[in-house]
Amino acid sequence: MTPEVGRPATAEEGTGAPVAVVEAYAELARRVLAGPARLGRTRLVAVDGPSGAGKSSFAAHLADALAALPGGARPPVVHTDDLLDGWDDQLTFWPRLDEWVLGPLRAGRPGSYRRYSWVRRCFLPRSVPVPAASVLILEGVSAARAVVRPEVTLAAFVTAPASLRLARAVARDGPGILPELRRWHAGERAHFAADDTARRADLVIDGAPTLPYDADRYYVRIR
């Protein structure tokens, strides 16, 4: 049986354990549009969390929900992995993001960026346009970092068990990435602890829920 939307999906309230709540992407989309635009005329949605937690899926479903609203349009989704200059640029890419995307949107102008090729290990010459839309979804590790919080309309932190996240990454990219991935995970942990990202997020999302629900229409929030 699918838990009632908006109601706790576990019976752990009062025990100190997290409570999972099933919520609709459609309602979250309406919440985003009702929020203030803080990045120029754009509502910035930051989807943060460790690698392999399910950030990309959450961002895509939210974009679909925004597009499905009456008169809605699918917002641009920018993945921070596309702006990294390789593994060593895990957190230091931000000035590039600000110059290419956030700065222009802050001024009410469209932005653009060059996507990094992890195969060729260089930035591709063709620019990816980022329109000055009413909503921009920024997805990736450190997307909701402290420096951008004043400009964020909604910040979500997606989490999942470390063993599952590691297995997902290896299944996607192969075991050859393990040495770099373990170093990456250590960098994530240090950043999230220093940044206090999860506690400061508006939503903490379970990226590996065990309860039954329609993952295309709903997400599971940890309360």
Secondary structure, DSSP 8 states (H G I E B T S, - for coil): ----TTSBSSS-TTTTS--EEEEEHHHHHHHHHHS---BTTBEEEEEE--TTSSHHHHHHHHHHHHHHSTT-----EEEGGGG-SSGGGTTTTHHHHIIIIIHHHHTT--EEEEEEETTTTEEEEEEEEE---SEEEEESTTTT-GGGGGGEEEEEEEE--HHHHHHHHHHHH-GGGHHHHHHHHHHHHHHHHHHTHHHHSSEEEESS--S---TTTEEEEE-
